[in-house]
Structures are given as structure tokens and as C-alpha cells.
Amino acid sequence: MKPTTRRRWLDAMLLVVAILFATFALWAYSQERHDLPPFDYERAKSLTPERRAMYERDLFNEVMYWNIGSPKYMERDGSGARRREADWLTMTRDGYELAYITLQVLQPPSGIRYSVKKPLARLTELADGGDAGAMCLYTYLIDRDPNGKEAKYIEPAYSYKRQGAQLGHPACLRDAGYFLMTGIHGFPKDVPAGLEAAIQAERAEYGGAVSIAVYLTQRPTNDADAWTRLYCWQSLASKYRVYSEFSTVIFKLRNPLQQPKNAEYFLLADRLEKWSPSLDECVALGLGMGDS
């Protein structure tokens, strides 16, 4: 090959490599979110524990529903999602970093999920430093499909969840409640311990009732006590999610196709519909069948 030809060939190869590199860099840049204000770490130092606790509770009660409606953000015209993001931006500007990390990955109005790589690197740093909230947030930011591109994060996410539950963070206790009652995600099956964890989360206003309500929907409702128990927990869960099934309980009790000629259930539906149960009333009902 002549020197001139070799030189042209090398120049062409270098151009191809440069184009490929630029294309990859542009693709990587497009996977990240760039419209957020820079996080003010100095402002974060002045965030009071009381305000952080308020922000943390609000964030965790919404992050699982980040791209759908919730009792707090239910507008059908899409403004609810915009308000949710605006509230998280307010938290960010006030120095609450977990809201900032969440917004780097999740964009409520559009439903877009951005790359988790850089946000998770910071979240891991915070979790390893003992931030229990960061431990609990991990699972909500990743794609938990075991065959997906973020599968490598799944086991670390649940490991952090177990650590956060051991530290008593209500967000982790909420999830640990269901995981313990069902024995999944590396949690041993321990129904009483799971029930107690979920109750603790509910007392802290972190939606522990949701875990109990979901667990109860998977068990038979073959008597009045079971229906009452399910209605009680679903009613509490409705504070956190719009698709809580407490109204469905009433419908099923009155549905003659499901409860043929059962006058007792029609009367039960009338009583339950007038009832606004408290947490202590639901706790007193337990789970039935020996709470196991």
C-alpha cells in the first residue's frame, strides 16, 4: 500500500472512530436529565431535621406513584403530575438531596425515566454513609425487571432495603412489612413481624396500611370478619393510593352474583359504608387465622 493511500485509510478510520465516539457521547448525554437546577449543598446544611422529615415522608408517599395519580395529585388534566414535580423541585431547592436524586431519574409530567447510573452512584454514597432514607429510595429508582438492563442493581437495592428496615426507617418498614408477610426479596417469612413493621410505618404516616391491604387481598374473604378486616385496611390505604379497594368491598358484598341470597352481607355492607375506621380499630382486627 502506497504511503498516500495508507495515510488516507488511517484518516478515514480515525474519522469513523471519532463519529462513533461522538454518537455514543451524544446518546449518553441524552439519557441523562439536564434541565434541573444545580443542587445547593450549602443550602442543604441548613435544612432542619423537622423539615427534612416532612419532605422525606411526602417524597416516599408519592414516589411509588410517580407517573400516575394519587389522592394528593389526582387532576385528570395532567396538572397533578406537574404539581408533584414542582413540589419535589421545592424540596430540592430547600436542600433535600433525595428529592434531587429522584428528579434526576424520574420526570413525573412526561413519564420519562432517565439513566440511573450517576444518580445511583450518589445514592450509594449516601446509603453507605448511613443515610437510611437513601437505603429505602434505591428500589424506587431502578427497573426491577430481572432481565432488564438495570438487573445488576436489584440485589443491592433489596440489601439496602433490609438495612434501612433494621434501622427502623418507616419507608423501609412499609415495604419490609409485605416482604416479611410473604417471605420475598430476601426477607424470611414472618407474618407477625411483617404486620408489626407495616403498623409502625402506618403510625409514622408512611402508608403501611397499603402493605397490609395488599396482603389481605391475597387471602380468602369467606366470612364477615374477613370482609370487615379487608375493608378496614383498604380504607386506611385509600389515603395513599387511588386504587384502594375499600369501595370494591362494598360492591362485592352487595353483588348478588357473588353473595347470592346472603342478607347478612347486605347488612354488613350498610354498616361498613358508614364506618371510618381508625388505625387502632384495624390493628385490633389483626389478620385473622392466628395472624399467620
C-alpha positions as CSV (number, residue, x, y, z in Angstrom):
1,M,0.0,0.0,0.0
2,K,1.4,3.4,-1.0
3,P,2.1,5.9,1.8
4,T,-0.5,8.3,0.4
5,T,-3.2,5.5,0.3
6,R,-2.2,4.3,3.8
7,R,-2.5,7.8,5.1
8,R,-6.0,8.3,3.6
9,W,-7.0,4.9,5.0
10,L,-5.8,5.9,8.5
11,D,-7.6,9.3,8.3
12,A,-10.8,7.6,7.3
13,M,-10.6,5.1,10.2
14,L,-9.9,7.9,12.6
15,L,-12.9,9.8,11.3
16,V,-15.1,6.8,11.7
17,V,-13.9,6.3,15.3
18,A,-14.5,10.0,16.0
19,I,-18.0,9.8,14.7
20,L,-18.8,6.7,16.7
21,F,-17.4,8.3,19.8
22,A,-19.4,11.4,19.3
23,T,-22.5,9.4,18.6
24,F,-22.0,7.4,21.8
25,A,-21.3,10.6,23.8
26,L,-24.4,12.3,22.4
27,W,-26.5,9.2,23.2
28,A,-25.1,9.0,26.8
29,Y,-25.8,12.7,27.2
30,S,-29.4,12.3,26.0
31,Q,-30.0,9.5,28.6
32,E,-29.4,11.9,31.5
33,R,-31.6,14.8,32.7
34,H,-30.1,18.3,32.2
35,D,-32.9,20.7,32.9
36,L,-32.7,20.7,36.7
37,P,-31.1,23.5,38.7
38,P,-27.7,22.6,40.3
39,F,-28.1,21.2,43.8
40,D,-27.1,23.6,46.6
41,Y,-25.0,21.6,49.1
42,E,-24.5,24.7,51.3
43,R,-28.3,25.2,51.5
44,A,-28.6,21.5,52.4
45,K,-26.5,22.1,55.5
46,S,-29.2,24.4,56.9
47,L,-32.1,22.1,56.3
48,T,-33.7,21.4,59.7
49,P,-34.3,17.8,60.8
50,E,-38.0,18.6,61.1
51,R,-38.3,19.9,57.5
52,R,-36.3,17.0,56.2
53,A,-38.5,14.5,57.9
54,M,-41.6,16.2,56.4
55,Y,-40.1,16.2,52.9
56,E,-39.0,12.6,53.3
57,R,-42.4,11.4,54.3
58,D,-44.0,13.4,51.4
59,L,-41.5,12.0,48.9
60,F,-41.9,8.4,49.9
61,N,-45.7,8.6,49.9
62,E,-45.6,9.7,46.3
63,V,-42.5,8.2,44.6
64,M,-44.2,4.8,44.1
65,Y,-46.9,6.5,42.1
66,W,-44.6,9.0,40.4
67,N,-46.2,8.8,37.0
68,I,-49.8,8.1,37.9
69,G,-52.4,9.8,40.0
70,S,-52.6,9.7,43.8
71,P,-55.0,11.2,46.3
72,K,-52.8,14.3,46.6
73,Y,-52.2,14.7,42.9
74,M,-55.3,13.5,41.1
75,E,-56.1,16.1,38.4
76,R,-57.1,14.5,35.2
77,D,-55.7,17.3,33.0
78,G,-52.1,16.4,33.9
79,S,-51.6,19.2,36.3
80,G,-51.3,16.8,39.2
81,A,-48.0,15.4,37.8
82,R,-46.8,18.9,37.2
83,R,-47.6,19.9,40.8
84,R,-45.8,16.7,42.1
85,E,-42.7,17.7,40.2
86,A,-43.0,21.3,41.4
87,D,-43.2,20.1,45.0
88,W,-40.1,17.9,44.5
89,L,-38.3,20.9,43.0
90,T,-39.2,23.0,46.0
91,M,-37.7,20.3,48.2
92,T,-34.6,20.2,46.0
93,R,-34.1,24.0,46.2
94,D,-34.5,23.8,50.0
95,G,-31.6,21.4,50.3
96,Y,-33.3,18.0,50.4
97,E,-31.0,15.9,48.2
98,L,-33.1,12.7,47.9
99,A,-35.7,14.7,46.0
100,Y,-33.0,16.0,43.7
101,I,-31.7,12.4,43.1
102,T,-35.3,11.3,42.4
103,L,-35.8,14.0,39.8
104,Q,-32.6,13.1,38.1
105,V,-34.2,9.7,37.3
106,L,-37.9,10.3,37.2
107,Q,-39.8,13.1,35.4
108,P,-43.5,12.9,36.5
109,P,-45.2,15.1,33.9
110,S,-43.7,13.2,30.9
111,G,-43.3,9.8,32.5
112,I,-39.7,9.6,31.3
113,R,-37.1,7.6,33.3
114,Y,-33.6,8.8,32.8
115,S,-30.3,6.9,33.3
116,V,-29.8,5.8,36.9
117,K,-26.0,5.4,36.7
118,K,-24.9,8.8,38.1
119,P,-27.8,9.3,40.5
120,L,-27.3,5.8,41.9
121,A,-23.6,6.5,42.4
122,R,-24.5,9.4,44.7
123,L,-27.4,7.5,46.3
124,T,-25.0,4.6,47.1
125,E,-22.5,7.0,48.6
126,L,-25.3,8.4,50.9
127,A,-26.5,4.9,51.8
128,D,-23.1,3.6,52.6
129,G,-22.7,6.7,54.8
130,G,-25.6,5.7,56.9
131,D,-28.5,7.6,55.3
132,A,-31.4,5.3,55.9
133,G,-33.7,7.3,53.5
134,A,-31.2,6.7,50.7
135,M,-31.3,3.0,51.5
136,C,-35.1,3.0,51.2
137,L,-35.2,5.0,48.0
138,Y,-33.0,2.7,46.0
139,T,-35.7,0.3,44.8
140,Y,-38.0,3.0,43.6
141,L,-35.5,4.4,41.1
142,I,-34.5,1.2,39.3
143,D,-36.1,-1.0,36.8
144,R,-36.7,-4.2,38.8
145,D,-37.1,-6.4,35.8
146,P,-34.6,-9.3,36.4
147,N,-34.0,-9.5,32.7
148,G,-33.7,-5.7,32.2
149,K,-30.7,-3.5,31.7
150,E,-30.7,-2.5,35.4
151,A,-30.8,-6.0,36.8
152,K,-27.4,-5.6,38.4
153,Y,-28.9,-3.1,40.8
154,I,-31.7,-5.3,42.1
155,E,-29.9,-7.2,44.8
156,P,-28.0,-4.2,46.2
157,A,-31.4,-2.4,46.3
158,Y,-33.0,-5.0,48.4
159,S,-29.9,-5.3,50.6
160,Y,-30.2,-1.6,51.3
161,K,-33.9,-2.1,52.0
162,R,-33.1,-4.7,54.6
163,Q,-30.5,-2.4,56.2
164,G,-33.0,0.5,56.3
165,A,-35.6,-1.6,57.9
166,Q,-33.2,-2.7,60.6
167,L,-32.5,1.0,61.2
168,G,-36.3,1.5,61.6
169,H,-36.9,3.9,58.7
170,P,-40.7,3.9,58.1
171,A,-40.3,3.8,54.3
172,C,-38.3,0.6,54.5
173,L,-40.6,-0.8,57.2
174,R,-43.6,-0.2,54.9
175,D,-42.1,-2.5,52.2
176,A,-40.5,-4.9,54.7
177,G,-44.0,-5.4,56.2
178,Y,-45.2,-7.0,53.0
179,F,-41.9,-8.7,52.2
180,L,-41.9,-10.4,55.6
181,M,-45.5,-11.4,55.5
182,T,-44.9,-13.1,52.1
183,G,-41.2,-14.1,52.5
184,I,-39.9,-12.5,49.4
185,H,-36.8,-10.4,48.3
186,G,-34.5,-12.0,50.8
187,F,-36.8,-11.4,53.8
188,P,-37.7,-14.5,55.9
189,K,-41.4,-15.2,56.1
190,D,-42.5,-13.9,59.4
191,V,-46.1,-12.7,59.3
192,P,-46.3,-11.2,62.9
193,A,-43.0,-9.3,62.3
194,G,-44.3,-8.1,58.9
195,L,-47.6,-6.9,60.4
196,E,-45.7,-5.0,63.2
197,A,-43.4,-3.4,60.7
198,A,-46.3,-2.3,58.5
199,I,-48.1,-0.9,61.5
200,Q,-45.1,1.1,62.6
201,A,-44.9,2.6,59.1
202,E,-48.6,3.4,59.2
203,R,-48.2,5.1,62.6
204,A,-45.4,7.2,61.0
205,E,-47.8,8.1,58.2
206,Y,-45.8,6.2,55.6
207,G,-48.6,4.1,54.1
208,G,-48.0,0.9,56.0
209,A,-51.7,0.2,55.6
210,V,-51.1,-0.4,51.9
211,S,-48.8,-3.3,52.6
212,I,-51.4,-4.9,54.9
213,A,-54.3,-4.3,52.5
214,V,-52.4,-5.8,49.6
215,Y,-51.6,-8.9,51.7
216,L,-55.2,-9.3,52.7
217,T,-56.5,-9.1,49.1
218,Q,-54.5,-12.3,48.5
219,R,-56.3,-14.2,51.3
220,P,-59.8,-15.7,51.2
221,T,-62.7,-13.5,52.4
222,N,-65.1,-16.2,53.4
223,D,-66.8,-14.7,56.4
224,A,-68.0,-11.3,57.8
225,D,-64.8,-10.9,59.9
226,A,-62.6,-11.3,56.9
227,W,-64.6,-8.7,54.9
228,T,-64.5,-6.3,57.8
229,R,-60.8,-6.7,58.2
230,L,-60.2,-6.1,54.5
231,Y,-62.5,-3.1,54.4
232,C,-60.7,-1.6,57.4
233,W,-57.2,-1.8,56.0
234,Q,-58.3,-0.8,52.5
235,S,-60.0,2.3,53.9
236,L,-56.7,3.4,55.6
237,A,-54.8,2.6,52.4
238,S,-57.1,4.9,50.4
239,K,-55.3,7.9,51.9
240,Y,-52.2,6.9,49.9
241,R,-53.5,5.3,46.6
242,V,-56.5,5.9,44.4
243,Y,-57.0,2.3,43.5
244,S,-57.5,1.1,47.1
245,E,-60.3,-1.5,47.0
246,F,-62.4,-0.4,50.0
247,S,-65.3,0.6,47.8
248,T,-64.9,-2.7,45.9
249,V,-65.5,-4.5,49.2
250,I,-68.9,-2.8,49.4
251,F,-69.7,-3.6,45.8
252,K,-68.8,-7.3,46.3
253,L,-70.9,-7.6,49.4
254,R,-73.9,-6.3,47.6
255,N,-73.4,-8.2,44.4
256,P,-76.0,-11.0,44.3
257,L,-73.8,-12.9,41.8
258,Q,-71.0,-13.2,44.3
259,Q,-73.1,-13.3,47.5
260,P,-76.4,-14.9,46.5
261,K,-79.2,-14.5,48.9
262,N,-76.9,-13.5,51.8
263,A,-78.8,-10.9,53.7
264,E,-76.1,-10.8,56.3
265,Y,-73.6,-9.4,53.8
266,F,-76.0,-6.8,52.6
267,L,-76.4,-5.6,56.2
268,L,-72.6,-5.7,56.6
269,A,-72.2,-3.5,53.6
270,D,-74.5,-0.9,55.0
271,R,-72.6,-0.9,58.3
272,L,-69.2,-0.7,56.7
273,E,-70.2,2.1,54.4
274,K,-71.0,4.3,57.4
275,W,-67.7,3.4,59.2
276,S,-64.5,5.5,59.1
277,P,-62.1,3.1,60.9
278,S,-59.1,4.3,62.9
279,L,-55.7,2.6,62.8
280,D,-56.2,1.2,66.3
281,E,-59.5,-0.4,65.2
282,C,-57.8,-2.1,62.3
283,V,-54.9,-3.2,64.4
284,A,-57.4,-4.8,66.9
285,L,-58.8,-6.9,64.0
286,G,-55.4,-8.4,63.2
287,L,-55.0,-10.6,60.1
288,G,-57.2,-13.4,61.2
289,M,-56.4,-17.1,61.2
290,G,-54.0,-16.6,64.2
291,D,-52.2,-13.7,62.3
292,S,-50.1,-16.3,60.5
